Amino acid sequence: MSRPTILVVDDEEKMISFISSYLTNEGYGVLEASSGYEALEKLRSPQELGTIDLVLLDWMMPGLNGPDTCRKIRGFSQVPVIFLTARAEEVDKLIGLELGADDYITKPFSLREMEARIRVILRRIKPLQQSPSAAVAEPNRREADLIRRGSLTINLPNHSVSLHGQAVAFTPTEFKIVRTLAQSPGRVYSRLDLLEIALGEEYSGYERTIDTHIRNIRKKIESDFSDPEYIVTVHGVGYKFGEAP
């Protein structure tokens, strides 16, 4: 299996070198960018297209800052993004999550902790590796790994979603929310439930970010945004997955 490639984006050369050396020693492939503009170029370049597995993105950069870079990334890619920042204010954390970031690490941080968070996110999005013999021995497991709700199909091992047979790009956080709701149609989940499932208990207190993720999910799968078929609001409580035909 090929090693994951991490794009490290920071305007401080020492920080890039510090992180890159550690990740390289841990067996990762590393690409570097010293600005938001350079990061976007690498993500879009034919040579690197689809080869970058995760972006470590500094919040404070001249020119194009981290939040604006993340916003532009989300315009064309669902690659996981972890913010690295010296800013610990609650509003900044909230903004980062609402922009579609998958995690948020405050400087100074432990390199071991950073790598552990990278590992957790990559584990969420990487397809489970299955040997050829296992594929032959368990042909029925493939169907069991699919959740079909109306025209929506969720492939659990591949962490992928399709609507009417067409692939729909979700961030890892969005996928976990959709998967959770679709696995138990009709069950109502509070915002806190979904937040802890999607991002972990450490993000308790940021429940309203779930509304942003739900809004983004609906834009991708609902034919009528004002009358959603799949992700239904239960006023005063939270959200549930509708009983789609």
N, C-alpha and C positions, 0 to 999 in steps of 0.2 A: 504494500500500500504506500502511495507517495506521501511524503511528509507535508503537513499543512504549511501554507505560506501566509505570513503576517505582513501587512503593510504598516510600517511605523511612521506616523506623521507628527513632526514636531519642528519648531523653528530653532530649537536649541541643539546644536551639534553634539554637545556632550550627552544630552539626554538620549538622543537617537543612538549614539554609540553604546551607551550604558545598557539600554534595552535590547538593542540588536545583538550585542555580544552574548547576553544571557540567553536569549531565545535561540540563537544559533547553537550554543552549547547544549541546549535542551532538545535539539533535533529538529527545530523548525527552519523552514526557508524564510528569509527576511528580505523585504524590499523597503526602501527608505524614501521619504519625501520630506522636504524642509518647508513646505507651504501647502495650503489647501489647494492651490491651483495645480501644483505638481502632483498631488495625490489624485486629483480628478483625471489628470492626463494619464497616470499609470493605470487607473481603474478602467479607463476607456481605450487604452492602447491595444491594438490587435495582438501584440506579443504577450500581454498580461491578461487579456480579457478572459474571465472565468477561472483564472489560476489563483487569484487572491482569495483566501478563505476567511480573513477577518482583518478589520482595520482598527489599529490603536490610534486614536485621534486626539491631539492636544486641543484644549478648549481655547486658550489665548494665543492667537497667532496674528501677526500683522497682515494686512491685505485682506485675505479671506479667512475669517476666524473659524473655529471648530464648529459651532452651531450652523453657520451658513454653509460650510463644507458638507456637513451631514445632511442638511436640507437638499443640497444639490445631488449628493450621492443617492438619496432616496428617490430622486426623480428618474433614475435609470437603473438602480441596483438595489437588491435586498441583502447585500453582503453584511454580515454582523459588524456592528460598530461598538467599540468601548471607548468612552471618553476618558482622557487623562487630564486632570485639572487641579490647580491649586485653589480653586474656588469651592468652598464647601457650603455656600448658601443654599437653603432649601429651594428657592426659586430657580436656581441654576440646574439643580438636579431634576426638578420638575420639567424644565424646558428640554433638557437632554432626553428624557424619556419620551416626551411628547413628540420630539423630532424623529423618533424611531430608533434611538440608540438602545443597545441591548444591555449595557451595564455602564457603570460610572465609578471610576477609581480616583480618590483624592490624593494628590501629592502632599507630602512624601509617602510612598507606598512600598510595600515589600514586593520584590521581584517574584518571590515564590507565590505570594498571593495573586499577583497579576497573572502568572502562568496558570495557576489553578482556575482562575475565572475564565481564561481563554479556553482551557480544556473543557470546562463545563459547557460553554456555548458551542464549541465545535462538536461535542458529543450530542448536543440537541439536534444539530442540523445534518450530521453525516449519516448516510444510509448505513444500516447494520450490515456488516460484512457476512456473507453467507457462502460456505464452501459449495462447489458443484455437487458433491454427494448429498449435502443437506437439502439442496434445491430439488434433487430427484426424490429423496426420501420423504419430503414433506410438501408435495404439490398443493395440498389443500390449505396450507398455512398462508399462501399468498392471498387468497380470498379473505381469510380471517384478519389479515393485516389491513384490509380496506374498510373504511366507513363510508357507506353510501347513503346520502340523504337527498332525495329528489335528484336534481341534476348535478349535485355536488359530490365529489369523490375525494376522500382524504386517505392518502397512502401513509400509514404510520411509520414503517421503517425508513421510507425515503423522505419523510418530512415534506411531502409535496401535496398540493391541492389542485384539482381541476374542476372546471365548471363547463358543462356541456362538452366535455372532452378536451377543453382547452386549458392549458396550464395557467395557474394564477400565482403570481409571485407574492409570497408572504415573508415578512421578517420572522426570525425565530420566536419573538414574543407574540406576534399575531398568530402564528401557527399554533402555539400552545393554548391560546385562548380559544381558537376555533375547534381544535381537537377536544379540549375539555368540554365545551358546550355540546359538541356533536355526539360525544360518547354517551351523553345522558339527555336525550331530547325531553323537553318539558321540565327538567329540573332547573330551579332558579338558583343562580349563583350571585352572591353579593359582589360588589366591587372589590372588597377586601379579599374574598375568596379567590377571585380571578387574579388579583395582584400578587398574592402569595404563591399561587400556582405558576404564574408566568414569570415573576421576577424574584420571588423569595421574600421571606419575612422581613428582611432588612429594609424593604421599601414600604413597609406599613406606614401609613400617613400620607401616601401619594395616590390614594384610591382614584382620584379624579383623572389620573393619567389613563385609566382604563377606558374612560369615555372617548378619549382621543383615539386609542387603539381600535375600539369598536367602530368609531366613525370611519377610520381608514379601511377596516375590514368590510364594512357595508358598501363602501365605494367600489370595492373589487368584486363583490359577489351578489349584491342585491340589484334586481332589475328596477325596483321602485324604492328609492331611498326613503320616501315618506311613509311607505307601508312595507317594511321589511318582512321577507318571507323566512329567512334563516335566523338572523340574530334579532330577537324580540326583546324590547324593553319591558320590564315589570316595574312600573312606577313605584318609587319609594323603597324598592328592594334591590334590584339589580338587573340581570339579563338571563335569558334562557334561549335554547335552541328550539325554533318552532317545529312543529310536526309537519315538515315538508312532504308533499305527496311523492 
